[in-house]
Amino acid sequence: MGPLVDKIALVTGASRGIGKAIAQRLATDGAFVFVHFNHGQAEAEATLGAIRDRGGQGAAIQCDLSAPDGAHVLADRLLAALRRDFSGPHFDILVNNAGIGRGARLAETTTDEFDRVVTVNLRAPFFLIQRLLPHLRDGGRIINISSMGTRAPQPHMAAYAPAKAGLEVLTRLLANEVGGRSITVNAVAPGATVTDMNPRARDPVAARAIAAATALGRVGQPQDVAAVVAAIASPDGGWITGQTIDASGGQRL
Ligand SMILES: NC(=O)c1ccc[n+]([C@@H]2O[C@H](COP(=O)([O-])OP(=O)(O)OC[C@H]3O[C@@H](n4cnc5c(N)ncnc54)[C@H](OP(=O)(O)O)[C@@H]3O)[C@@H](O)[C@H]2O)c1
């Protein structure tokens, strides 16, 4: 019996990387987890397989969050699944994790790339929250995955870091708005984490340089970030809201 037993969670971008680790961890802690994916159907099924192998529960749900109406499509699909498989269209934990990080400097960023980065990292969470808030139970959790790039932005994060900064401001704004329902809203800001998005963290030479600039002396693993998300999602996290919680092991302090 984990701390999230009887809770229902949606984790966006849970086919790979940090989202996969979050989905697995929340399921291990007892939640039924909707594993959202876009292209990675096989990967999402693998995430679900790993969840079920450990006695957890979940279901996969597809949606392209770069589409203008992506958040609305995902909300409709989630609510339909909740109506079909549960007692009603209510759930407990929303993790806005799906993200893209086009590595481009200001001068190289096209308007199309800018729009895509802002759409997936900020617009989609914004409208997903707007649509799903009425269905989030009192005492629920909204957890937005940001980036250490808002604290220590690099030139190649020209569109990405401002989009994540917007997500953090939205986090604080919403915390005030929904606090009366005992819903907490927080952002988690990973540092360099070993996933497809961050090939540098996989490269041994680059990883050594990252580790040397990190208080805890290594690059992050998806499970490190998932543990922080699980802590906020748990009942013990109920007094933390409106915060951006660094999950970088102390990178570039
Ligand atoms: N890795 C890092 O070093 C790092 C550092 C700071 C912050 N972060 C943040 O952590 C989060 C997870 O990153 P990650 O490193 O785990 O990335 P990743 O391994 O590249 O995985 C990205 C996930 O997002 C989904 N996604 C991408 N574009 C999408 C779209 N258009 N519509 C719907 N889903 C989409 C992918 O789904 P499909 O594969 O199914 O298409 C995948 O599940 C992101 O918000 C990222 O900004 C990562």
The ligand as a MOL file (V3000), in Angstrom:
LIG
                    3D

  0  0  0     0  0            999 V3000
M  V30 BEGIN CTAB
M  V30 COUNTS 48 52 0 0 0
M  V30 BEGIN ATOM
M  V30 1 N 16.9790 15.5680 -19.9880 0
M  V30 2 C 17.3860 16.7120 -19.4450 0
M  V30 3 O 18.6070 16.9550 -19.2760 0
M  V30 4 C 16.3660 17.7280 -18.9880 0
M  V30 5 C 16.8460 18.8210 -18.2710 0
M  V30 6 C 15.9380 19.7760 -17.8360 0
M  V30 7 C 14.5940 19.6340 -18.1110 0
M  V30 8 N 14.1530 18.5660 -18.8070 0 CHG=1
M  V30 9 C 12.7130 18.4780 -19.0610 0
M  V30 10 O 12.2340 17.2180 -18.6440 0
M  V30 11 C 11.1040 16.8400 -19.4340 0
M  V30 12 C 11.3270 15.4500 -19.9950 0
M  V30 13 O 12.4910 15.4950 -20.8100 0
M  V30 14 P 13.2950 14.1730 -21.2470 0
M  V30 15 O 14.7170 14.5190 -21.1280 0
M  V30 16 O 12.7460 12.9890 -20.5730 0 CHG=-1
M  V30 17 O 12.9210 14.1500 -22.8030 0
M  V30 18 P 12.8310 12.9550 -23.8590 0
M  V30 19 O 13.5800 11.7680 -23.3770 0
M  V30 20 O 13.1740 13.5620 -25.1680 0
M  V30 21 O 11.2570 12.5710 -23.8340 0
M  V30 22 C 10.3380 13.5440 -24.2470 0
M  V30 23 C 8.9400 13.0350 -24.0280 0
M  V30 24 O 8.0420 14.0800 -24.4170 0
M  V30 25 C 7.1530 13.5940 -25.4100 0
M  V30 26 N 6.9040 14.5920 -26.4420 0
M  V30 27 C 7.8060 15.2580 -27.1810 0
M  V30 28 N 7.1820 16.0190 -28.1200 0
M  V30 29 C 5.8510 15.8030 -27.9430 0
M  V30 30 C 4.6950 16.2680 -28.6120 0
M  V30 31 N 4.7600 17.0770 -29.6720 0
M  V30 32 N 3.5000 15.8420 -28.1670 0
M  V30 33 C 3.4000 15.0050 -27.1370 0
M  V30 34 N 4.4650 14.5000 -26.4670 0
M  V30 35 C 5.6750 14.9000 -26.8800 0
M  V30 36 C 7.8440 12.3810 -26.0240 0
M  V30 37 O 6.8430 11.5220 -26.5450 0
M  V30 38 P 7.0660 10.4980 -27.7860 0
M  V30 39 O 8.4510 9.9750 -27.6800 0
M  V30 40 O 6.0270 9.4420 -27.5720 0
M  V30 41 O 6.8180 11.2330 -29.0670 0
M  V30 42 C 8.6030 11.8040 -24.8300 0
M  V30 43 O 7.7690 10.9650 -24.0710 0
M  V30 44 C 10.9570 17.9230 -20.5080 0
M  V30 45 O 9.9520 18.8430 -20.1470 0
M  V30 46 C 12.3210 18.5900 -20.5160 0
M  V30 47 O 12.2480 19.9200 -20.9600 0
M  V30 48 C 15.0070 17.6200 -19.2670 0
M  V30 END ATOM
M  V30 BEGIN BOND
M  V30 1 1 1 2
M  V30 2 2 2 3
M  V30 3 1 2 4
M  V30 4 1 4 5
M  V30 5 2 4 48
M  V30 6 2 5 6
M  V30 7 1 6 7
M  V30 8 2 7 8
M  V30 9 1 8 9
M  V30 10 1 8 48
M  V30 11 1 9 10
M  V30 12 1 9 46
M  V30 13 1 10 11
M  V30 14 1 11 12
M  V30 15 1 11 44
M  V30 16 1 12 13
M  V30 17 1 13 14
M  V30 18 2 14 15
M  V30 19 1 14 16
M  V30 20 1 14 17
M  V30 21 1 17 18
M  V30 22 2 18 19
M  V30 23 1 18 20
M  V30 24 1 18 21
M  V30 25 1 21 22
M  V30 26 1 22 23
M  V30 27 1 23 24
M  V30 28 1 23 42
M  V30 29 1 24 25
M  V30 30 1 25 26
M  V30 31 1 25 36
M  V30 32 1 26 27
M  V30 33 1 26 35
M  V30 34 2 27 28
M  V30 35 1 28 29
M  V30 36 1 29 30
M  V30 37 2 29 35
M  V30 38 1 30 31
M  V30 39 2 30 32
M  V30 40 1 32 33
M  V30 41 2 33 34
M  V30 42 1 34 35
M  V30 43 1 36 37
M  V30 44 1 36 42
M  V30 45 1 37 38
M  V30 46 2 38 39
M  V30 47 1 38 40
M  V30 48 1 38 41
M  V30 49 1 42 43
M  V30 50 1 44 45
M  V30 51 1 44 46
M  V30 52 1 46 47
M  V30 END BOND
M  V30 END CTAB
M  END
